[in-house]
Amino acid sequence: MEFQINSAFENDAKYSKAAKAWRAVLKSIEPFDLSEISLSTIVT
């Protein structure tokens, strides 16, 4: 899973901080083989 930066908000400091944190979360769960159902449970 890859996180895409929305170019409309890339200069927004709050967005950049949140995007960096979200990217770190995705990177930390990358080694695990998570199904779509598992991922949807985590996100919601």
PQR file of N, CA, C, O and H, with PARSE charges and radii, in Angstrom:
ATOM      1  N   MET A   1       0.855  -1.165   0.000 -0.4000 1.5000
ATOM      2  CA  MET A   1       0.000   0.000   0.000 -0.0000 2.0000
ATOM      3  C   MET A   1       0.900   1.226   0.000  0.5500 1.7000
ATOM      4  O   MET A   1       1.877   1.297   0.745 -0.5500 1.4000
ATOM      5  N   GLU A   2       0.561   2.169  -0.829 -0.4000 1.5000
ATOM      6  CA  GLU A   2       1.370   3.368  -0.899 -0.0000 2.0000
ATOM      7  C   GLU A   2       0.502   4.581  -0.654  0.5500 1.7000
ATOM      8  O   GLU A   2      -0.626   4.666  -1.140 -0.5500 1.4000
ATOM      9  H   GLU A   2      -0.233   2.111  -1.434  0.4000 1.0000
ATOM     10  N   PHE A   3       1.035   5.509   0.097 -0.4000 1.5000
ATOM     11  CA  PHE A   3       0.332   6.732   0.433 -0.0000 2.0000
ATOM     12  C   PHE A   3       0.704   7.809  -0.577  0.5500 1.7000
ATOM     13  O   PHE A   3       1.886   8.101  -0.763 -0.5500 1.4000
ATOM     14  H   PHE A   3       1.951   5.440   0.491  0.4000 1.0000
ATOM     15  N   GLN A   4      -0.280   8.396  -1.222 -0.4000 1.5000
ATOM     16  CA  GLN A   4      -0.057   9.446  -2.208 -0.0000 2.0000
ATOM     17  C   GLN A   4      -0.327  10.813  -1.592  0.5500 1.7000
ATOM     18  O   GLN A   4      -1.370  11.030  -0.976 -0.5500 1.4000
ATOM     19  H   GLN A   4      -1.240   8.159  -1.071  0.4000 1.0000
ATOM     20  N   ILE A   5       0.606  11.721  -1.761 -0.4000 1.5000
ATOM     21  CA  ILE A   5       0.437  13.089  -1.275 -0.0000 2.0000
ATOM     22  C   ILE A   5      -0.483  13.848  -2.237  0.5500 1.7000
ATOM     23  O   ILE A   5      -0.298  13.800  -3.453 -0.5500 1.4000
ATOM     24  H   ILE A   5       1.454  11.545  -2.262  0.4000 1.0000
ATOM     25  N   ASN A   6      -1.465  14.540  -1.684 -0.4000 1.5000
ATOM     26  CA  ASN A   6      -2.358  15.370  -2.487 -0.0000 2.0000
ATOM     27  C   ASN A   6      -1.638  16.689  -2.750  0.5500 1.7000
ATOM     28  O   ASN A   6      -1.426  17.473  -1.826 -0.5500 1.4000
ATOM     29  H   ASN A   6      -1.616  14.579  -0.696  0.4000 1.0000
ATOM     30  N   SER A   7      -1.271  16.935  -3.976 -0.4000 1.5000
ATOM     31  CA  SER A   7      -0.473  18.114  -4.319 -0.0000 2.0000
ATOM     32  C   SER A   7      -1.164  19.430  -3.969  0.5500 1.7000
ATOM     33  O   SER A   7      -0.494  20.450  -3.812 -0.5500 1.4000
ATOM     34  H   SER A   7      -1.444  16.298  -4.727  0.4000 1.0000
ATOM     35  N   ALA A   8      -2.469  19.425  -3.846 -0.4000 1.5000
ATOM     36  CA  ALA A   8      -3.195  20.642  -3.495 -0.0000 2.0000
ATOM     37  C   ALA A   8      -2.883  21.084  -2.063  0.5500 1.7000
ATOM     38  O   ALA A   8      -3.056  22.255  -1.724 -0.5500 1.4000
ATOM     39  H   ALA A   8      -3.014  18.596  -3.973  0.4000 1.0000
ATOM     40  N   PHE A   9      -2.424  20.146  -1.219 -0.4000 1.5000
ATOM     41  CA  PHE A   9      -2.168  20.458   0.186 -0.0000 2.0000
ATOM     42  C   PHE A   9      -0.707  20.329   0.590  0.5500 1.7000
ATOM     43  O   PHE A   9      -0.391  20.461   1.772 -0.5500 1.4000
ATOM     44  H   PHE A   9      -2.284  19.195  -1.495  0.4000 1.0000
ATOM     45  N   GLU A  10       0.194  20.073  -0.355 -0.4000 1.5000
ATOM     46  CA  GLU A  10       1.569  19.784   0.008 -0.0000 2.0000
ATOM     47  C   GLU A  10       2.293  20.944   0.695  0.5500 1.7000
ATOM     48  O   GLU A  10       3.290  20.712   1.379 -0.5500 1.4000
ATOM     49  H   GLU A  10      -0.063  19.965  -1.316  0.4000 1.0000
ATOM     50  N   ASN A  11       1.831  22.163   0.537 -0.4000 1.5000
ATOM     51  CA  ASN A  11       2.452  23.314   1.200 -0.0000 2.0000
ATOM     52  C   ASN A  11       1.797  23.646   2.539  0.5500 1.7000
ATOM     53  O   ASN A  11       2.208  24.593   3.210 -0.5500 1.4000
ATOM     54  H   ASN A  11       1.021  22.351  -0.019  0.4000 1.0000
ATOM     55  N   ASP A  12       0.798  22.886   2.925 -0.4000 1.5000
ATOM     56  CA  ASP A  12       0.102  23.087   4.197 -0.0000 2.0000
ATOM     57  C   ASP A  12       0.860  22.344   5.298  0.5500 1.7000
ATOM     58  O   ASP A  12       1.029  21.127   5.216 -0.5500 1.4000
ATOM     59  H   ASP A  12       0.465  22.117   2.380  0.4000 1.0000
ATOM     60  N   ALA A  13       1.316  23.060   6.321 -0.4000 1.5000
ATOM     61  CA  ALA A  13       2.145  22.478   7.385 -0.0000 2.0000
ATOM     62  C   ALA A  13       1.409  21.377   8.150  0.5500 1.7000
ATOM     63  O   ALA A  13       1.995  20.336   8.450 -0.5500 1.4000
ATOM     64  H   ALA A  13       1.179  24.048   6.387  0.4000 1.0000
ATOM     65  N   LYS A  14       0.130  21.597   8.468 -0.4000 1.5000
ATOM     66  CA  LYS A  14      -0.641  20.581   9.201 -0.0000 2.0000
ATOM     67  C   LYS A  14      -0.814  19.320   8.358  0.5500 1.7000
ATOM     68  O   LYS A  14      -0.674  18.202   8.855 -0.5500 1.4000
ATOM     69  H   LYS A  14      -0.346  22.442   8.224  0.4000 1.0000
ATOM     70  N   TYR A  15      -1.118  19.515   7.090 -0.4000 1.5000
ATOM     71  CA  TYR A  15      -1.289  18.374   6.196 -0.0000 2.0000
ATOM     72  C   TYR A  15       0.017  17.601   6.068  0.5500 1.7000
ATOM     73  O   TYR A  15       0.023  16.371   6.130 -0.5500 1.4000
ATOM     74  H   TYR A  15      -1.232  20.423   6.687  0.4000 1.0000
ATOM     75  N   SER A  16       1.104  18.308   5.892 -0.4000 1.5000
ATOM     76  CA  SER A  16       2.407  17.658   5.746 -0.0000 2.0000
ATOM     77  C   SER A  16       2.752  16.840   6.983  0.5500 1.7000
ATOM     78  O   SER A  16       3.262  15.725   6.872 -0.5500 1.4000
ATOM     79  H   SER A  16       1.099  19.307   5.842  0.4000 1.0000
ATOM     80  N   LYS A  17       2.477  17.387   8.150 -0.4000 1.5000
ATOM     81  CA  LYS A  17       2.755  16.669   9.404 -0.0000 2.0000
ATOM     82  C   LYS A  17       1.882  15.411   9.500  0.5500 1.7000
ATOM     83  O   LYS A  17       2.365  14.341   9.868 -0.5500 1.4000
ATOM     84  H   LYS A  17       2.063  18.293   8.240  0.4000 1.0000
ATOM     85  N   ALA A  18       0.603  15.551   9.168 -0.4000 1.5000
ATOM     86  CA  ALA A  18      -0.304  14.398   9.215 -0.0000 2.0000
ATOM     87  C   ALA A  18       0.082  13.355   8.169  0.5500 1.7000
ATOM     88  O   ALA A  18       0.027  12.155   8.437 -0.5500 1.4000
ATOM     89  H   ALA A  18       0.210  16.421   8.870  0.4000 1.0000
ATOM     90  N   ALA A  19       0.468  13.804   6.994 -0.4000 1.5000
ATOM     91  CA  ALA A  19       0.869  12.889   5.928 -0.0000 2.0000
ATOM     92  C   ALA A  19       2.124  12.114   6.331  0.5500 1.7000
ATOM     93  O   ALA A  19       2.234  10.919   6.059 -0.5500 1.4000
ATOM     94  H   ALA A  19       0.513  14.779   6.776  0.4000 1.0000
ATOM     95  N   LYS A  20       3.056  12.792   6.974 -0.4000 1.5000
ATOM     96  CA  LYS A  20       4.285  12.144   7.429 -0.0000 2.0000
ATOM     97  C   LYS A  20       3.965  11.088   8.492  0.5500 1.7000
ATOM     98  O   LYS A  20       4.532   9.996   8.476 -0.5500 1.4000
ATOM     99  H   LYS A  20       2.966  13.763   7.195  0.4000 1.0000
ATOM    100  N   ALA A  21       3.063  11.417   9.406 -0.4000 1.5000
ATOM    101  CA  ALA A  21       2.668  10.461  10.441 -0.0000 2.0000
ATOM    102  C   ALA A  21       1.950   9.257   9.833  0.5500 1.7000
ATOM    103  O   ALA A  21       2.204   8.118  10.226 -0.5500 1.4000
ATOM    104  H   ALA A  21       2.603  12.304   9.419  0.4000 1.0000
ATOM    105  N   TRP A  22       1.074   9.502   8.893 -0.4000 1.5000
ATOM    106  CA  TRP A  22       0.327   8.409   8.239 -0.0000 2.0000
ATOM    107  C   TRP A  22       1.271   7.509   7.452  0.5500 1.7000
ATOM    108  O   TRP A  22       1.127   6.286   7.457 -0.5500 1.4000
ATOM    109  H   TRP A  22       0.868  10.427   8.574  0.4000 1.0000
ATOM    110  N   ARG A  23       2.240   8.123   6.774 -0.4000 1.5000
ATOM    111  CA  ARG A  23       3.228   7.344   6.034 -0.0000 2.0000
ATOM    112  C   ARG A  23       4.017   6.441   6.993  0.5500 1.7000
ATOM    113  O   ARG A  23       4.331   5.302   6.647 -0.5500 1.4000
ATOM    114  H   ARG A  23       2.357   9.116   6.770  0.4000 1.0000
ATOM    115  N   ALA A  24       4.339   6.938   8.189 -0.4000 1.5000
ATOM    116  CA  ALA A  24       5.061   6.142   9.188 -0.0000 2.0000
ATOM    117  C   ALA A  24       4.218   4.958   9.653  0.5500 1.7000
ATOM    118  O   ALA A  24       4.739   3.862   9.857 -0.5500 1.4000
ATOM    119  H   ALA A  24       4.084   7.864   8.470  0.4000 1.0000
ATOM    120  N   VAL A  25       2.914   5.182   9.821 -0.4000 1.5000
ATOM    121  CA  VAL A  25       2.012   4.086  10.211 -0.0000 2.0000
ATOM    122  C   VAL A  25       1.991   3.016   9.128  0.5500 1.7000
ATOM    123  O   VAL A  25       2.123   1.827   9.420 -0.5500 1.4000
ATOM    124  H   VAL A  25       2.490   6.072   9.655  0.4000 1.0000
ATOM    125  N   LEU A  26       1.826   3.435   7.893 -0.4000 1.5000
ATOM    126  CA  LEU A  26       1.797   2.478   6.792 -0.0000 2.0000
ATOM    127  C   LEU A  26       3.110   1.715   6.681  0.5500 1.7000
ATOM    128  O   LEU A  26       3.112   0.514   6.408 -0.5500 1.4000
ATOM    129  H   LEU A  26       1.718   4.400   7.656  0.4000 1.0000
ATOM    130  N   LYS A  27       4.216   2.402   6.889 -0.4000 1.5000
ATOM    131  CA  LYS A  27       5.524   1.751   6.816 -0.0000 2.0000
ATOM    132  C   LYS A  27       5.665   0.714   7.930  0.5500 1.7000
ATOM    133  O   LYS A  27       6.246  -0.350   7.714 -0.5500 1.4000
ATOM    134  H   LYS A  27       4.214   3.377   7.111  0.4000 1.0000
ATOM    135  N   SER A  28       5.136   1.016   9.123 -0.4000 1.5000
ATOM    136  CA  SER A  28       5.271   0.095  10.253 -0.0000 2.0000
ATOM    137  C   SER A  28       4.433  -1.174  10.092  0.5500 1.7000
ATOM    138  O   SER A  28       4.791  -2.218  10.638 -0.5500 1.4000
ATOM    139  H   SER A  28       4.663   1.879   9.298  0.4000 1.0000
ATOM    140  N   ILE A  29       3.321  -1.103   9.350 -0.4000 1.5000
ATOM    141  CA  ILE A  29       2.495  -2.302   9.161 -0.0000 2.0000
ATOM    142  C   ILE A  29       2.814  -3.025   7.862  0.5500 1.7000
ATOM    143  O   ILE A  29       2.232  -4.069   7.568 -0.5500 1.4000
ATOM    144  H   ILE A  29       3.030  -0.256   8.906  0.4000 1.0000
ATOM    145  N   GLU A  30       3.733  -2.475   7.088 -0.4000 1.5000
ATOM    146  CA  GLU A  30       4.091  -3.059   5.799 -0.0000 2.0000
ATOM    147  C   GLU A  30       4.545  -4.528   5.883  0.5500 1.7000
ATOM    148  O   GLU A  30       4.189  -5.311   5.003 -0.5500 1.4000
ATOM    149  H   GLU A  30       4.206  -1.626   7.327  0.4000 1.0000
ATOM    150  N   PRO A  31       5.317  -4.929   6.908 -0.5600 1.5000
ATOM    151  CA  PRO A  31       5.782  -6.322   6.965  0.2800 2.0000
ATOM    152  C   PRO A  31       4.671  -7.357   7.178  0.5500 1.7000
ATOM    153  O   PRO A  31       4.873  -8.548   6.942 -0.5500 1.4000
ATOM    154  N   PHE A  32       3.520  -6.904   7.618 -0.4000 1.5000
ATOM    155  CA  PHE A  32       2.421  -7.819   7.895 -0.0000 2.0000
ATOM    156  C   PHE A  32       1.548  -8.002   6.660  0.5500 1.7000
ATOM    157  O   PHE A  32       1.296  -7.051   5.921 -0.5500 1.4000
ATOM    158  H   PHE A  32       3.355  -5.937   7.810  0.4000 1.0000
ATOM    159  N   ASP A  33       1.093  -9.222   6.444 -0.4000 1.5000
ATOM    160  CA  ASP A  33       0.233  -9.506   5.312 -0.0000 2.0000
ATOM    161  C   ASP A  33      -1.217  -9.268   5.747  0.5500 1.7000
ATOM    162  O   ASP A  33      -1.884 -10.173   6.248 -0.5500 1.4000
ATOM    163  H   ASP A  33       1.297  -9.995   7.045  0.4000 1.0000
ATOM    164  N   LEU A  34      -1.682  -8.055   5.548 -0.4000 1.5000
ATOM    165  CA  LEU A  34      -3.027  -7.691   5.992 -0.0000 2.0000
ATOM    166  C   LEU A  34      -4.005  -7.728   4.824  0.5500 1.7000
ATOM    167  O   LEU A  34      -3.715  -7.236   3.734 -0.5500 1.4000
ATOM    168  H   LEU A  34      -1.140  -7.320   5.141  0.4000 1.0000
ATOM    169  N   SER A  35      -5.151  -8.313   5.071 -0.4000 1.5000
ATOM    170  CA  SER A  35      -6.190  -8.372   4.050 -0.0000 2.0000
ATOM    171  C   SER A  35      -6.921  -7.030   3.977  0.5500 1.7000
ATOM    172  O   SER A  35      -6.763  -6.178   4.852 -0.5500 1.4000
ATOM    173  H   SER A  35      -5.386  -8.713   5.957  0.4000 1.0000
ATOM    174  N   GLU A  36      -7.707  -6.857   2.945 -0.4000 1.5000
ATOM    175  CA  GLU A  36      -8.511  -5.637   2.805 -0.0000 2.0000
ATOM    176  C   GLU A  36      -9.447  -5.465   3.995  0.5500 1.7000
ATOM    177  O   GLU A  36      -9.668  -4.345   4.454 -0.5500 1.4000
ATOM    178  H   GLU A  36      -7.836  -7.549   2.234  0.4000 1.0000
ATOM    179  N   ILE A  37      -9.996  -6.564   4.495 -0.4000 1.5000
ATOM    180  CA  ILE A  37     -10.901  -6.493   5.643 -0.0000 2.0000
ATOM    181  C   ILE A  37     -10.145  -6.004   6.869  0.5500 1.7000
ATOM    182  O   ILE A  37     -10.645  -5.150   7.601 -0.5500 1.4000
ATOM    183  H   ILE A  37      -9.817  -7.474   4.122  0.4000 1.0000
ATOM    184  N   SER A  38      -8.955  -6.528   7.102 -0.4000 1.5000
ATOM    185  CA  SER A  38      -8.147  -6.074   8.236 -0.0000 2.0000
ATOM    186  C   SER A  38      -7.829  -4.613   8.122  0.5500 1.7000
ATOM    187  O   SER A  38      -7.939  -3.871   9.098 -0.5500 1.4000
ATOM    188  H   SER A  38      -8.549  -7.222   6.507  0.4000 1.0000
ATOM    189  N   LEU A  39      -7.436  -4.187   6.938 -0.4000 1.5000
ATOM    190  CA  LEU A  39      -7.100  -2.784   6.737 -0.0000 2.0000
ATOM    191  C   LEU A  39      -8.310  -1.876   6.944  0.5500 1.7000
ATOM    192  O   LEU A  39      -8.183  -0.803   7.534 -0.5500 1.4000
ATOM    193  H   LEU A  39      -7.347  -4.790   6.145  0.4000 1.0000
ATOM    194  N   SER A  40      -9.467  -2.289   6.471 -0.4000 1.5000
ATOM    195  CA  SER A  40     -10.653  -1.451   6.643 -0.0000 2.0000
ATOM    196  C   SER A  40     -11.041  -1.358   8.117  0.5500 1.7000
ATOM    197  O   SER A  40     -11.591  -0.345   8.549 -0.5500 1.4000
ATOM    198  H   SER A  40      -9.571  -3.160   5.992  0.4000 1.0000
ATOM    199  N   THR A  41     -10.763  -2.396   8.885 -0.4000 1.5000
ATOM    200  CA  THR A  41     -11.041  -2.371  10.327 -0.0000 2.0000
ATOM    201  C   THR A  41     -10.105  -1.387  11.025  0.5500 1.7000
ATOM    202  O   THR A  41     -10.527  -0.660  11.924 -0.5500 1.4000
ATOM    203  H   THR A  41     -10.317  -3.219   8.534  0.4000 1.0000
ATOM    204  N   ILE A  42      -8.861  -1.361  10.623 -0.4000 1.5000
ATOM    205  CA  ILE A  42      -7.883  -0.454  11.222 -0.0000 2.0000
ATOM    206  C   ILE A  42      -8.236   0.994  10.903  0.5500 1.7000
ATOM    207  O   ILE A  42      -8.145   1.863  11.770 -0.5500 1.4000
ATOM    208  H   ILE A  42      -8.518  -1.951   9.892  0.4000 1.0000
ATOM    209  N   VAL A  43      -8.629   1.249   9.685 -0.4000 1.5000
ATOM    210  CA  VAL A  43      -8.875   2.624   9.232 -0.0000 2.0000
ATOM    211  C   VAL A  43     -10.177   3.185   9.801  0.5500 1.7000
ATOM    212  O   VAL A  43     -10.265   4.385  10.059 -0.5500 1.4000
ATOM    213  H   VAL A  43      -8.702   0.543   8.981  0.4000 1.0000
ATOM    214  N   THR A  44     -11.169   2.355   9.997 -0.4000 1.5000
ATOM    215  CA  THR A  44     -12.453   2.892  10.470 -0.0000 2.0000
ATOM    216  C   THR A  44     -12.578   2.937  11.937  0.5500 1.7000
ATOM    217  O   THR A  44     -13.608   3.368  12.456 -0.5500 1.4000
ATOM    218  H   THR A  44     -11.098   1.380   9.788  0.4000 1.0000
TER
END
